[in-house]
Amino acid sequence: MAGYADDLALAHVLADSADAISMARFRALDLKVEEKPDLTPVSDADTAVEKAIRATLARARPRDGVLGEEFGRTAATAGPGNRYWVIDPIDGTKNFVRGVPIWATLIALMEGDTPVAGLVSAPALGRRWWAGRGLGAFAGRNQHSATRISVSSVRKLTDASFCYASLNGWADNGRLDQMMDILLGVWRSRAYGDFYGYMLLAEGALDAMAEPELSLWDMAALIPIVTEAGGRITDLDGRPTADKSSVIGTNGLLHESVLTALARRP
């Protein structure tokens, strides 16, 4: 347990550095934005943040590998091991480049295929969320100003606040009709998108979120936070793996209902 606490303390240091870089470039008139091969944007802030985090990890955790969205996988300098860090330097780059303050740096520690610690830092919102396996989930402005968080106790989809990122992906996935049925049947639905919906889920401010297509760096940091807050995360088939292309996150009580509602139809 102490090891994860130490790793979370390091994650806060990494986030401090990332926040300083990203906030200096947020809404900057000379921000440079390019299009990646997958047609998603990348800014000079994305690359600068990831480089800074990698440099610190190389010094502080030479036995750990790194996987980042912008520069891929790097082996540990001290030799192979089963621990590695997963970095999304700016989750919500489209928001970042348009001046929308809902974006964050995502930092996770993996042991094998399992995310064991995660931190989300959203400096434009003045907020962070973090968790380590067996240590609970917390939110606040920093590590020394934190409140323990937990998911809601809503038990029925008709009473639930449901979050999604967009509808286009559900059309591509062939489950747009299922998603529309959910949105029309729940108490409230909103498309917060990216990391933010999952953090609201962990805080108990909403009750479920689903996305049809994600990468490991999109989710690794979020999984410990949601699960340590008492929630559950799986793919659309109910499998609890981290490297997934689809995700359902709930307060746990609603999980089977959401899985059933989103199941493929004959």
WOSUL-V697762 format. One record per residue. N is the residue number from 0. RES is the residue in three letters. PHI is phi in degrees with one decimal (NA if undefined). PSI is psi in degrees with one decimal (* if undefined). NEAR is the number of other ideal C-beta (glycine too) atoms within 10 Angstrom. Layout:
n;res;phi;psi;near
N;RES;PHI;PSI;NEAR
N;RES;PHI;PSI;NEAR
This chain:
n;res;phi;psi;near
0;MET;NA;-41.9;9
1;ALA;-60.5;-34.1;8
2;GLY;-60.9;-40.0;14
3;TYR;-70.2;-33.8;19
4;ALA;-62.6;-42.9;13
5;ASP;-63.5;-40.4;12
6;ASP;-67.1;-37.1;21
7;LEU;-67.1;-37.7;21
8;ALA;-60.6;-41.1;12
9;LEU;-65.6;-39.2;19
10;ALA;-59.8;-35.9;27
11;HIS;-65.5;-39.4;16
12;VAL;-62.9;-44.3;13
13;LEU;-60.4;-41.6;22
14;ALA;-67.1;-36.6;26
15;ASP;-58.3;-45.5;13
16;SER;-65.1;-44.5;15
17;ALA;-61.5;-43.2;27
18;ASP;-61.4;-41.3;19
19;ALA;-62.1;-40.4;12
20;ILE;-71.3;-48.9;22
21;SER;-68.4;-39.4;26
22;MET;-68.1;-30.8;13
23;ALA;-67.7;-24.6;10
24;ARG;-101.1;-11.9;19
25;PHE;-67.2;124.2;20
26;ARG;64.7;19.9;13
27;ALA;-71.6;137.6;12
28;LEU;-68.5;-25.3;4
29;ASP;-103.0;21.1;6
30;LEU;-60.1;130.4;14
31;LYS;-98.2;127.0;12
32;VAL;-127.7;129.1;14
33;GLU;-122.2;167.1;10
34;GLU;-105.8;126.7;9
35;LYS;-79.8;168.1;12
36;PRO;-55.9;-28.9;5
37;ASP;-85.5;9.9;7
38;LEU;72.5;12.4;6
39;THR;-94.3;151.7;10
40;PRO;-80.6;152.5;15
41;VAL;-137.1;133.0;20
42;SER;-105.4;167.9;21
43;ASP;-65.2;-22.0;15
44;ALA;-69.7;-39.9;26
45;ASP;-55.7;-51.5;27
46;THR;-68.9;-38.4;18
47;ALA;-66.0;-40.6;18
48;VAL;-64.0;-46.8;27
49;GLU;-64.2;-40.2;24
50;LYS;-61.1;-42.4;15
51;ALA;-64.8;-43.4;17
52;ILE;-64.0;-42.9;24
53;ARG;-62.1;-39.8;18
54;ALA;-63.6;-42.2;11
55;THR;-67.7;-42.7;15
56;LEU;-63.8;-35.7;23
57;ALA;-61.0;-34.4;15
58;ARG;-82.5;-44.3;8
59;ALA;-85.7;-28.9;12
60;ARG;-135.1;66.2;20
61;PRO;-65.4;-15.9;12
62;ARG;-89.7;-2.7;12
63;ASP;-106.4;140.9;21
64;GLY;-81.8;175.8;19
65;VAL;-139.2;136.8;21
66;LEU;-125.2;120.2;20
67;GLY;-124.5;153.2;22
68;GLU;-62.7;-37.4;23
69;GLU;-89.6;-29.8;18
70;PHE;-123.6;10.6;14
71;GLY;73.5;-153.1;8
72;ARG;-99.0;137.2;10
73;THR;-127.2;130.2;16
74;ALA;-72.7;156.5;12
75;ALA;-63.5;137.1;18
76;THR;-69.7;-24.5;14
77;ALA;-93.0;8.6;11
78;GLY;116.1;165.2;8
79;PRO;-67.1;146.4;8
80;GLY;-156.4;-179.7;14
81;ASN;-100.2;3.5;11
82;ARG;-103.7;138.8;16
83;TYR;-155.3;154.0;22
84;TRP;-97.2;141.6;26
85;VAL;-117.4;125.6;26
86;ILE;-122.5;127.2;24
87;ASP;-113.5;102.9;30
88;PRO;-61.3;-39.4;29
89;ILE;-142.4;103.7;30
90;ASP;-85.6;120.3;25
91;GLY;99.8;39.1;22
92;THR;-60.2;-35.5;21
93;LYS;-62.3;-38.7;14
94;ASN;-64.5;-45.2;19
95;PHE;-56.8;-48.0;25
96;VAL;-73.1;-19.2;21
97;ARG;-95.5;-0.8;11
98;GLY;85.8;12.4;10
99;VAL;-83.6;128.9;14
100;PRO;-78.3;5.0;14
101;ILE;-93.5;85.6;17
102;TRP;-153.2;161.6;24
103;ALA;-159.5;158.6;32
104;THR;-93.6;130.3;31
105;LEU;-111.2;126.5;27
106;ILE;-129.1;123.6;29
107;ALA;-131.9;151.9;28
108;LEU;-113.6;128.1;27
109;MET;-109.6;143.3;23
110;GLU;-116.9;106.3;15
111;GLY;64.3;-123.7;9
112;ASP;-96.8;8.1;10
113;THR;-110.3;123.7;15
114;PRO;-74.1;121.3;24
115;VAL;-109.1;-13.6;21
116;ALA;-153.3;146.0;28
117;GLY;-151.1;147.3;29
118;LEU;-139.3;137.1;28
119;VAL;-123.1;122.7;27
120;SER;-119.8;119.0;24
121;ALA;-116.4;82.0;24
122;PRO;-65.1;-31.2;21
123;ALA;-69.2;-20.3;19
124;LEU;-95.7;-7.7;14
125;GLY;66.0;38.9;11
126;ARG;-146.5;146.3;17
127;ARG;-134.1;154.1;25
128;TRP;-133.6;143.8;28
129;TRP;-157.6;159.7;28
130;ALA;-163.5;152.6;30
131;GLY;-131.5;149.5;26
132;ARG;-57.7;122.8;19
133;GLY;82.3;-0.5;11
134;LEU;-107.1;-8.6;17
135;GLY;89.1;173.6;16
136;ALA;-117.7;142.8;26
137;PHE;-138.0;158.1;22
138;ALA;-143.7;150.5;20
139;GLY;167.1;-174.0;16
140;ARG;-76.0;-28.8;12
141;ASN;-161.6;-180.0;13
142;GLN;-63.7;-26.1;17
143;HIS;-96.7;-0.3;7
144;SER;-132.7;78.0;10
145;ALA;-132.2;152.7;16
146;THR;-128.1;135.5;9
147;ARG;-68.5;139.1;12
148;ILE;-118.8;157.9;24
149;SER;-152.1;156.8;15
150;VAL;-74.1;171.7;26
151;SER;-77.4;175.5;25
152;SER;-115.9;21.8;11
153;VAL;-67.3;133.1;20
154;ARG;-111.7;-14.4;13
155;LYS;-120.7;138.3;12
156;LEU;-60.9;-33.1;19
157;THR;-66.0;-17.6;10
158;ASP;-102.5;2.3;13
159;ALA;-92.1;150.6;25
160;SER;-96.8;117.8;20
161;PHE;-114.9;136.8;25
162;CYS;-120.7;145.7;25
163;TYR;-145.8;165.7;21
164;ALA;-91.4;-50.3;20
165;SER;-161.6;169.6;11
166;LEU;-95.6;-20.9;14
167;ASN;-58.6;-43.5;11
168;GLY;-63.5;-33.6;18
169;TRP;-71.0;-32.8;23
170;ALA;-65.3;-43.7;13
171;ASP;-64.3;-32.6;11
172;ASN;-79.4;-11.6;18
173;GLY;81.1;17.8;11
174;ARG;-126.2;28.1;22
175;LEU;-63.8;-39.5;15
176;ASP;-61.9;-41.6;11
177;GLN;-63.5;-43.1;20
178;MET;-64.4;-41.9;21
179;MET;-63.4;-37.9;12
180;ASP;-61.5;-41.0;13
181;ILE;-63.5;-49.4;22
182;LEU;-61.2;-34.4;16
183;LEU;-79.7;-17.3;8
184;GLY;-101.8;-16.4;13
185;VAL;-83.6;168.2;23
186;TRP;-65.1;-38.9;13
187;ARG;-154.8;142.6;12
188;SER;-135.6;140.9;17
189;ARG;-146.9;148.7;14
190;ALA;-106.1;77.2;13
191;TYR;-74.1;-41.7;18
192;GLY;79.3;161.4;19
193;ASP;54.4;-145.3;24
194;PHE;-66.8;-27.4;25
195;TYR;-65.2;-40.9;23
196;GLY;-60.4;-39.2;26
197;TYR;-68.6;-33.5;28
198;MET;-71.3;-37.6;27
199;LEU;-64.8;-35.7;19
200;LEU;-61.6;-47.0;28
201;ALA;-63.3;-30.2;30
202;GLU;-83.1;-9.3;19
203;GLY;85.1;9.6;18
204;ALA;-81.2;-23.2;15
205;LEU;-139.9;174.8;28
206;ASP;-117.0;-20.4;30
207;ALA;-160.3;151.7;31
208;MET;-148.3;144.3;29
209;ALA;-141.0;142.1;25
210;GLU;-139.7;140.9;25
211;PRO;-87.7;-12.8;25
212;GLU;-152.0;117.6;15
213;LEU;-145.9;161.9;18
214;SER;-109.7;167.7;15
215;LEU;-57.5;-42.9;19
216;TRP;-67.4;-20.2;21
217;ASP;-73.0;-27.8;20
218;MET;-117.6;-24.2;27
219;ALA;-56.1;-43.4;27
220;ALA;-72.8;-26.0;31
221;LEU;-78.8;-31.5;33
222;ILE;-60.5;-49.6;27
223;PRO;-61.6;-34.9;30
224;ILE;-67.2;-47.3;31
225;VAL;-66.2;-44.7;28
226;THR;-71.1;-38.6;21
227;GLU;-70.0;-20.6;23
228;ALA;-83.1;-1.6;26
229;GLY;103.8;2.9;18
230;GLY;-91.4;-173.2;28
231;ARG;-138.3;140.6;21
232;ILE;-132.5;130.1;25
233;THR;-142.5;179.2;18
234;ASP;-86.1;-176.0;18
235;LEU;-67.1;-14.6;21
236;ASP;-100.9;6.9;13
237;GLY;85.7;10.6;13
238;ARG;-86.9;130.2;9
239;PRO;-88.8;54.0;12
240;THR;-102.3;155.3;14
241;ALA;-85.1;-41.5;20
242;ASP;-88.5;89.4;16
243;LYS;-129.9;159.5;22
244;SER;-99.3;-8.2;13
245;SER;-141.2;154.0;18
246;VAL;-144.7;136.5;23
247;ILE;-121.1;124.2;23
248;GLY;-119.1;130.9;29
249;THR;-141.8;176.4;28
250;ASN;-75.3;4.5;24
251;GLY;93.3;-45.7;19
252;LEU;-67.7;-28.1;19
253;LEU;-98.3;-0.2;26
254;HIS;-63.5;-48.6;18
255;GLU;-63.8;-35.1;12
256;SER;-64.5;-40.9;17
257;VAL;-70.4;-41.9;25
258;LEU;-57.0;-44.9;17
259;THR;-65.9;-42.3;11
260;ALA;-65.5;-31.2;20
261;LEU;-96.1;2.2;20
262;ALA;-62.6;147.3;12
263;ARG;-63.3;144.4;10
264;ARG;-102.2;148.8;7
265;PRO;-59.5;*;2
